[in-house]
Amino acid sequence: MLNVLRGRRVGTTGHLAAYNTPMTNDNRVLGVFKFAARNHIEQFVQGVLYMNTLEHFVKMETGSLRMDSNEGTSHVLRGDGAILKMKLTADDEYKPVAEIRGPIRYKPDDLRTVNVFCMYALASDTLVDERNFGFGDTFALLIDFDEFMKRVKAAVQGTGQELRYQLVEYIDETSYEGPVGVFKKLSSFSYQSEFRIALSPGTGAALRFDVGNLSDNVIVGPLADLNERLKVQVNEQGRRQLLIKNEVIPLRSRQTE
């Protein structure tokens, strides 16, 4: 789905046409961003993808934008109205214990260790949902998505990890039944419009994954000002085009950290 993205190398001032995509449901992504604290964006620009495990997001403090108790779920079943039965010994008959309310979730151990890197995929003419501004104070916009993924794929080679990446699909928590896995989340998170990179089986711990310097492929700026600097328009070919007013802000080099 995301292979329709084509960045272009441009100047560092004025307005930037970062992406052009056809106005279709399948080709709806206009730009891919990372939102984080300034020091984390500086690391990202240097090529470090900080990848936490799915289990990490389950254990985060309640109220955090990143906390999601459903991460690591492989399947969900509708359990409403079902009767839980059990027997005390092998020779006993099953006896009802309680009525199940809410969904039944299966969480296998092999999903807990998967490392993920989360980004924002702009897929709407209404620009960025401001709830995402709680992720930090700085944004980084990829100029050329294909080039970014080329470097990620090269870095994965020889690590023993399987690379998977795609847009997250959002499911209705009140009615969905079926597989979940790494790339499905509850609809209450849909404002995060997530593009996710995953490494399986993962490391079971936070991973600083180095893909090589990205300073030639990102635009960085204050997150609070992002929507004021973005504009979506339709060009003469009928394709939506993302424009960003680019004001360069200096970043520390790796040598000065």
SERO-4910 file (N, C-alpha, C, O; in steps of 0.05 Angstrom, whole numbers):
BEGIN
 pado doro    nc1    nc2    nc3   cac1   cac2   cac3    cc1    cc2    cc3    oc1    oc2    oc3
  Met    A     17    -24      0      0      0      0     17     25      0     11     45    -13
  Leu    A     39     24     15     55     49     18     75     52     -5     90     72     -5
  Asn    A     77     33    -23     96     36    -45     88     57    -65    103     62    -84
  Val    A     65     70    -60     57     92    -78     71    118    -70     71    137    -85
  Leu    A     83    119    -46     96    143    -37    121    148    -53    138    130    -56
  Arg    A    124    172    -62    149    180    -76    158    207    -66    145    227    -73
  Gly    A    179    208    -51    189    234    -42    206    247    -64    213    234    -84
  Arg    A    212    272    -61    230    285    -80    250    302    -65    243    314    -44
  Arg    A    275    303    -74    295    320    -62    290    349    -69    287    355    -93
  Val    A    288    366    -49    281    394    -54    299    412    -37    316    403    -23
  Gly    A    294    438    -40    309    457    -24    301    457      5    283    443     13
  Thr    A    314    474     21    309    474     49    294    499     59    292    504     83
  Thr    A    283    515     40    268    538     48    243    539     31    240    524     12
  Gly    A    224    557     38    200    560     22    181    537     27    178    527     49
  His    A    167    529      6    147    508      8    157    483     -6    169    484    -27
  Leu    A    153    460      7    162    435     -3    139    417    -11    120    413      4
  Ala    A    139    407    -36    120    386    -44    131    359    -35    147    348    -50
  Ala    A    124    350    -12    137    326      0    128    301    -13    144    282    -18
  Tyr    A    102    299    -19     91    274    -30     69    281    -50     55    301    -47
  Asn    A     66    264    -70     43    265    -88     31    237    -89     46    217    -94
  Thr    A      5    234    -83     -8    208    -85    -35    211    -98    -48    231    -95
  Pro    A    -43    191   -113    -70    192   -126    -92    193   -105    -88    184    -83
  Met    A   -114    205   -113   -137    208    -94   -154    183    -95   -177    184   -105
  Thr    A   -143    161    -85   -158    136    -83   -156    126    -55   -138    134    -40
  Asn    A   -174    107    -48   -174     96    -21   -148     80    -16   -138     80      7
  Asp    A   -138     67    -36   -114     50    -32    -88     66    -31    -69     57    -19
  Asn    A    -88     90    -43    -64    106    -44    -69    132    -29    -68    154    -40
  Arg    A    -74    130     -3    -84    153     11    -63    167     29    -69    188     41
  Val    A    -39    156     31    -19    167     49     -5    190     36      5    188     14
  Leu    A     -4    213     50      9    237     39     37    242     50     53    253     36
  Gly    A     42    232     74     68    236     86     70    219    111     50    213    124
  Val    A     95    213    118    101    196    141    119    212    161    140    221    153
  Phe    A    110    214    186    123    230    206    131    213    230    120    192    235
  Lys    A    150    224    245    156    214    272    152    237    291    162    259    287
  Phe    A    137    232    313    132    252    334    146    242    359    142    219    367
  Ala    A    161    260    372    175    252    397    188    276    410    186    298    399
  Ala    A    200    271    433    216    292    446    240    299    429    249    283    413
  Arg    A    249    324    432    271    334    414    295    315    414    306    310    393
  Asn    A    304    306    437    328    289    438    323    262    424    342    251    412
  His    A    299    252    424    293    227    410    292    232    379    300    214    364
  Ile    A    282    255    371    283    261    343    311    265    333    318    257    310
  Glu    A    328    276    349    356    279    342    369    251    337    385    248    318
  Gln    A    362    232    354    372    205    350    361    193    325    376    179    310
  Phe    A    336    198    319    323    188    295    337    199    270    343    184    251
  Val    A    343    225    270    357    237    247    384    225    243    394    222    220
  Gln    A    397    216    265    423    203    262    420    173    254    440    160    250
  Gly    A    395    164    251    390    137    241    383    116    262    383     92    255
  Val    A    378    125    286    372    106    308    342    103    310    328    122    318
  Leu    A    331     79    305    303     74    310    301     60    337    310     38    341
  Tyr    A    288     74    356    285     63    383    260     45    383    238     56    381
  Met    A    264     19    384    242      0    380    236    -14    407    251    -31    415
  Asn    A    213     -8    419    205    -23    443    190    -48    435    181    -52    412
  Thr    A    187    -66    455    171    -90    450    142    -84    454    134    -64    466
  Leu    A    125   -102    443     96    -99    447     89   -101    476     71    -87    486
  Glu    A    103   -118    491     97   -121    519    102    -94    535     89    -89    554
  His    A    122    -79    525    127    -53    538    103    -35    538     98    -22    558
  Phe    A     88    -34    516     65    -17    515     42    -26    532     25    -10    540
  Val    A     41    -52    538     21    -63    557     26    -53    585      8    -48    600
  Lys    A     52    -52    592     60    -46    620     63    -17    626     69     -9    649
  Met    A     59      0    606     63     29    611     41     40    630     20     27    634
  Glu    A     47     62    642     28     75    661      2     81    647      2     92    625
  Thr    A    -20     75    660    -47     82    650    -49    112    645    -41    128    662
  Gly    A    -60    119    623    -63    147    616    -42    156    595    -46    177    583
  Ser    A    -21    141    591     -1    148    571    -13    144    544    -28    125    539
  Leu    A     -7    161    525    -17    158    497     -7    132    485    -20    122    467
  Arg    A     16    122    494     27     98    482     18     73    495     22     51    485
  Met    A      5     75    519     -4     51    533    -27     37    518    -47     50    511
  Asp    A    -24     11    514    -45     -5    501    -45    -33    512    -27    -49    505
  Ser    A    -64    -39    529    -65    -65    542    -71    -88    522    -67   -111    529
  Asn    A    -79    -82    498    -86   -102    478    -62   -110    460    -64   -129    445
  Glu    A    -39    -96    463    -16   -103    447     -8   -132    453     -9   -140    476
  Gly    A      1   -146    433     10   -173    437    -13   -193    435     -9   -217    439
  Thr    A    -37   -184    428    -60   -202    425    -59   -214    397    -56   -199    377
  Ser    A    -62   -240    395    -62   -253    368    -90   -257    358    -95   -255    334
  His    A   -109   -263    376   -137   -267    368   -156   -256    389   -149   -256    413
  Val    A   -179   -248    380   -200   -239    399   -226   -253    392   -233   -255    368
  Leu    A   -240   -263    412   -266   -276    409   -287   -260    424   -281   -249    445
  Arg    A   -312   -260    414   -333   -247    429   -343   -266    451   -354   -287    445
  Gly    A   -338   -259    476   -345   -277    498   -371   -270    512   -379   -284    530
  Asp    A   -384   -248    504   -408   -239    518   -429   -261    520   -437   -272    499
  Gly    A   -438   -267    544   -460   -286    548   -450   -315    550   -466   -332    557
  Ala    A   -425   -320    544   -415   -348    546   -413   -355    576   -408   -338    593
  Ile    A   -415   -381    581   -414   -391    609   -387   -406    613   -381   -424    598
  Leu    A   -372   -397    633   -347   -410    640   -353   -434    658   -366   -431    679
  Lys    A   -344   -457    650   -348   -481    666   -321   -494    673   -302   -490    659
  Met    A   -320   -508    696   -296   -521    704   -302   -545    721   -325   -548    732
  Lys    A   -283   -563    723   -286   -586    741   -261   -588    759   -239   -582    750
  Leu    A   -266   -598    784   -244   -598    803   -226   -622    799   -202   -621    805
  Thr    A   -237   -645    790   -221   -668    784   -228   -679    757   -248   -671    745
  Ala    A   -212   -697    747   -216   -708    721   -242   -723    719   -254   -725    697
  Asp    A   -252   -734    741   -276   -750    741   -301   -734    745   -324   -744    742
  Asp    A   -298   -708    753   -321   -691    757   -335   -683    731   -322   -684    710
  Glu    A   -359   -674    733   -373   -661    711   -366   -632    711   -361   -620    732
  Tyr    A   -367   -620    687   -363   -591    685   -387   -576    698   -410   -583    693
  Lys    A   -381   -556    715   -401   -541    728   -398   -511    722   -375   -501    721
  Pro    A   -420   -497    717   -418   -468    711   -406   -453    734   -413   -457    757
  Val    A   -388   -434    727   -374   -418    748   -382   -389    745   -388   -376    765
  Ala    A   -383   -378    721   -389   -350    717   -397   -345    688   -392   -361    670
  Glu    A   -410   -323    684   -417   -314    657   -395   -295    647   -387   -276    662
  Ile    A   -386   -299    623   -364   -283    612   -376   -257    601   -396   -257    586
  Arg    A   -363   -235    607   -371   -209    596   -347   -197    582   -325   -196    593
  Gly    A   -352   -187    558   -330   -175    543   -315   -195    526   -322   -219    526
  Pro    A   -296   -185    511   -281   -203    492   -261   -221    506   -252   -216    529
  Ile    A   -255   -243    493   -234   -262    503   -210   -258    485   -212   -261    460
  Arg    A   -187   -252    497   -163   -246    482   -142   -268    487   -137   -276    510
  Tyr    A   -129   -276    465   -107   -295    467    -81   -281    462    -78   -269    441
  Lys    A    -62   -283    481    -36   -269    479    -14   -290    480     -5   -297    502
  Pro    A     -4   -299    458     19   -318    458     45   -304    465     48   -280    462
  Asp    A     63   -320    476     89   -309    485    105   -298    462    120   -279    466
  Asp    A    102   -309    438    120   -301    416    114   -273    406    130   -261    392
  Leu    A     90   -261    412     85   -234    404     96   -213    424    100   -190    417
  Arg    A     99   -221    449    109   -203    469    136   -191    463    142   -169    470
  Thr    A    153   -207    450    181   -199    445    185   -183    420    207   -173    415
  Val    A    164   -181    403    167   -166    378    174   -137    383    161   -124    399
  Asn    A    194   -127    368    201    -98    370    187    -83    349    185    -91    326
  Val    A    177    -59    356    162    -43    337    172    -14    338    181     -4    358
  Phe    A    171     -1    314    177     28    312    152     41    300    143     32    278
  Cys    A    141     61    313    115     72    306    118    100    294    133    117    305
  Met    A    104    105    272    104    131    259     76    139    253     57    123    255
  Tyr    A     72    164    244     46    175    237     44    177    207     61    189    194
  Ala    A     23    165    196     18    167    167     -5    187    162    -28    181    168
  Leu    A      2    209    150    -18    230    144    -35    220    121    -26    217     98
  Ala    A    -61    215    127    -79    203    107   -105    218    104   -125    207     96
  Ser    A   -104    244    112   -129    259    113   -124    288    105   -102    299    111
  Asp    A   -143    300     92   -141    328     85   -144    346    109   -139    370    107
  Thr    A   -152    335    132   -156    351    156   -130    354    172   -130    366    194
  Leu    A   -108    344    161    -82    347    173    -80    330    199    -96    312    203
  Val    A    -61    337    217    -55    319    239    -74    324    262    -78    347    271
  Asp    A    -85    302    273   -102    304    297    -85    314    320    -64    303    326
  Glu    A    -93    336    333    -76    349    353    -72    332    378    -54    339    394
  Arg    A    -87    311    381    -81    293    404    -53    281    401    -41    273    421
  Asn    A    -43    280    377    -16    269    373      6    288    382     29    279    385
  Phe    A     -1    313    388     19    331    397     29    324    425     49    335    435
  Gly    A     14    306    439     23    297    465     46    277    464     57    270    485
  Phe    A     55    269    440     77    250    438    104    263    442    124    250    445
  Gly    A    105    290    441    131    303    444    129    332    435    107    343    433
  Asp    A    152    344    429    153    372    421    164    376    393    166    399    384
  Thr    A    172    354    380    186    357    354    175    336    334    168    314    342
  Phe    A    175    344    309    168    325    288    191    321    268    208    339    265
  Ala    A    191    298    255    209    293    233    192    282    210    177    262    214
  Leu    A    194    294    187    179    285    163    199    272    144    219    284    136
  Leu    A    193    248    135    209    235    115    205    248     88    182    252     80
  Ile    A    226    255     74    225    267     48    220    245     27    203    249      9
  Asp    A    234    223     30    232    201     10    227    175     26    246    163     37
  Phe    A    202    166     27    195    143     42    209    118     31    219    101     47
  Asp    A    210    115      5    222     91     -7    252     89      1    262     67      7
  Glu    A    266    111      1    294    111      8    297    103     38    316     88     45
  Phe    A    280    113     55    280    106     83    277     76     87    293     63    101
  Met    A    258     64     73    253     36     76    276     19     64    281     -3     73
  Lys    A    288     30     43    311     16     31    333     14     52    347     -7     53
  Arg    A    338     35     68    359     34     88    351     15    111    368      1    122
  Val    A    325     15    118    316     -3    139    320    -32    131    331    -49    146
  Lys    A    312    -39    106    315    -66     96    345    -75     96    351    -97    103
  Ala    A    362    -57     88    391    -63     87    401    -69    115    418    -86    118
  Ala    A    392    -53    134    402    -56    162    392    -82    175    406    -93    192
  Val    A    369    -93    166    358   -117    177    374   -142    168    375   -162    182
  Gln    A    385   -141    145    399   -164    133    421   -174    152    437   -158    162
  Gly    A    421   -200    157    441   -212    174    435   -211    204    452   -221    220
  Thr    A    413   -200    212    406   -197    240    391   -221    251    388   -225    275
  Gly    A    380   -238    233    363   -260    242    334   -251    248    318   -267    257
  Gln    A    328   -226    242    301   -216    247    285   -215    221    296   -210    199
  Glu    A    259   -219    223    241   -216    200    229   -188    201    217   -180    221
  Leu    A    232   -173    179    221   -146    177    193   -147    165    188   -160    145
  Arg    A    174   -134    179    147   -130    169    140   -101    173    148    -89    193
  Tyr    A    124    -89    155    116    -62    158     91    -57    142     87    -67    120
  Gln    A     73    -41    154     48    -33    140     33    -13    158     40     -9    181
  Leu    A     12     -2    146     -6     15    161    -22     -3    181    -29    -25    175
  Val    A    -27      9    205    -43     -5    225    -72     -3    216    -82     18    208
  Glu    A    -86    -26    219   -115    -27    214   -130    -24    241   -122    -37    261
  Tyr    A   -150     -7    242   -164     -2    267   -191    -17    267   -206    -16    248
  Ile    A   -196    -32    289   -219    -50    291   -238    -40    313   -230    -27    332
  Asp    A   -263    -46    309   -285    -39    328   -283    -57    352   -288    -81    350
  Glu    A   -277    -46    375   -274    -62    399   -300    -74    409   -299    -93    425
  Thr    A   -323    -64    400   -349    -75    409   -359    -98    392   -378   -111    400
  Ser    A   -347   -102    368   -358   -123    351   -338   -140    337   -345   -162    327
  Tyr    A   -312   -132    336   -293   -147    320   -287   -175    333   -285   -177    357
  Glu    A   -284   -195    316   -276   -221    324   -257   -232    303   -264   -232    279
  Gly    A   -234   -242    311   -216   -253    291   -187   -248    299   -181   -241    322
  Pro    A   -168   -250    279   -140   -246    284   -134   -217    289   -147   -199    279
  Val    A   -114   -212    306   -105   -184    312    -76   -181    304    -70   -169    284
  Gly    A    -58   -192    320    -29   -191    313    -17   -163    317    -27   -147    333
  Val    A      4   -158    302     20   -134    305      8   -109    292     12    -87    301
  Phe    A     -9   -113    272    -18    -91    255    -48    -85    257    -59    -74    239
  Lys    A    -60    -93    279    -88    -85    285    -89    -73    313    -77    -84    331
  Lys    A   -104    -51    315   -108    -38    341   -137    -29    343   -151    -28    323
  Leu    A   -145    -23    368   -173    -15    372   -178     12    359   -160     29    357
  Ser    A   -203     17    351   -210     41    337   -206     66    355   -204     88    344
  Ser    A   -205     63    381   -200     86    398   -173     98    394   -168    121    402
  Phe    A   -155     83    381   -128     93    374   -126    104    346   -104    111    337
  Ser    A   -148    105    331   -147    111    302   -136    139    297   -125    144    275
  Tyr    A   -138    157    316   -128    184    312    -97    184    309    -86    203    299
  Gln    A    -85    162    318    -56    160    316    -47    152    288    -23    154    281
  Ser    A    -65    143    271    -60    138    242    -32    126    238    -15    137    224
  Glu    A    -28    103    250     -1     92    253      9     76    229     -5     59    218
  Phe    A     34     81    222     50     64    205     70     50    223     84     64    238
  Arg    A     72     24    221     88      9    240    109     -8    226    103    -21    206
  Ile    A    133     -8    237    154    -26    229    159    -46    251    161    -38    274
  Ala    A    160    -72    244    163    -93    265    186   -112    258    190   -118    235
  Leu    A    200   -120    279    220   -140    276    212   -165    293    207   -163    317
  Ser    A    211   -188    280    204   -213    293    226   -233    289    239   -234    268
  Pro    A    232   -250    310    217   -252    335    222   -229    355    210   -229    376
  Gly    A    240   -211    348    246   -189    366    268   -197    386    278   -220    386
  Thr    A    274   -179    404    296   -183    423    285   -187    452    300   -196    469
  Gly    A    260   -181    456    249   -183    484    257   -160    501    250   -159    525
  Ala    A    270   -140    489    279   -116    504    280    -93    484    279    -97    460
  Ala    A    281    -68    495    283    -45    478    308    -47    460    329    -56    468
  Leu    A    305    -39    435    326    -42    415    332    -15    402    314     -2    392
  Arg    A    358     -7    402    367     16    387    377      6    359    399     -4    357
  Phe    A    360      8    339    365     -4    313    376     18    294    362     37    288
  Asp    A    401     15    286    414     35    270    411     29    240    420      8    231
  Val    A    399     48    226    395     44    197    412     63    181    410     64    156
  Gly    A    430     78    194    447     96    179    436    124    180    411    128    183
  Asn    A    453    144    178    445    172    180    422    179    161    423    173    138
  Leu    A    402    193    173    378    201    157    376    231    153    355    241    144
  Ser    A    397    246    160    395    275    159    390    286    131    381    308    128
  Asp    A    396    270    111    391    279     83    362    273     75    355    279     52
  Asn    A    346    261     92    320    251     84    298    259    103    276    247    102
  Val    A    302    278    120    282    287    139    280    317    140    300    331    136
  Ile    A    257    327    147    252    355    154    243    355    183    226    339    190
  Val    A    254    372    199    249    373    228    238    400    236    246    420    225
  Gly    A    220    400    255    209    425    265    193    421    291    189    399    300
  Pro    A    183    443    302    167    442    327    140    429    321    126    437    302
  Leu    A    133    409    337    108    394    332     83    412    335     64    409    320
  Ala    A     84    430    354     60    447    359     53    464    335     30    472    332
  Asp    A     73    470    318     69    487    295     63    472    269     59    484    248
  Leu    A     62    445    271     61    429    247     38    435    229     41    440    205
  Asn    A     14    435    239    -10    439    223    -10    467    209    -21    470    187
  Glu    A      2    487    222      3    513    210     22    514    186     20    532    169
  Arg    A     40    495    185     59    494    163     52    475    141     65    474    120
  Leu    A     30    459    145     22    439    125     -2    449    109    -18    465    118
  Lys    A     -2    440     84    -25    446     66    -28    423     47     -8    413     36
  Val    A    -53    415     42    -59    394     23    -74    406      0    -94    420      4
  Gln    A    -65    401    -24    -78    412    -48    -79    391    -70    -64    371    -68
  Val    A    -96    395    -90    -98    377   -112    -84    390   -136    -90    412   -144
  Asn    A    -65    375   -148    -51    387   -170    -65    383   -197    -88    372   -197
  Glu    A    -53    391   -219    -67    390   -244    -72    361   -254    -90    357   -271
  Gln    A    -58    342   -243    -62    314   -250    -83    300   -233    -87    276   -235
  Gly    A    -96    315   -215   -116    304   -198   -105    289   -174   -119    272   -163
  Arg    A    -80    294   -167    -67    280   -145    -65    299   -121    -58    322   -124
  Arg    A    -70    288    -98    -66    304    -74    -37    308    -69    -20    290    -74
  Gln    A    -30    332    -60     -2    339    -57      1    352    -29    -13    370    -22
  Leu    A     21    342    -14     27    353     12     48    375     10     70    369      0
  Leu    A     43    398     20     62    420     20     69    426     49     52    426     67
  Ile    A     94    432     54    103    440     81    121    464     79    140    465     63
  Lys    A    116    484     95    133    507     97    157    499    115    153    493    139
  Asn    A    180    498    103    203    487    117    221    509    128    231    526    113
  Glu    A    224    509    154    242    527    168    263    510    182    256    496    202
  Val    A    288    511    173    308    493    184    315    500    213    319    524    219
  Ile    A    316    479    230    326    483    257    350    465    261    350    443    252
  Pro    A    371    475    274    396    460    277    392    436    295    378    437    315
  Leu    A    406    414    288    406    390    305    435    384    313    454    390    297
  Arg    A    439    374    337    466    366    345    475    343    329    460    325    322
  Ser    A    501    342    323    512    319    310    518    297    331    518    303    355
  Arg    A    522    273    322    527    251    340    553    256    356    555    247    379
  Gln    A    572    270    343    598    275    357    595    293    380    612    293    398
  Thr    A    574    310    381    572    330    402    553    321    424    549    336    443
  Glu    A    540    297    422    522    288    442    536    279    467    524    271    486
***
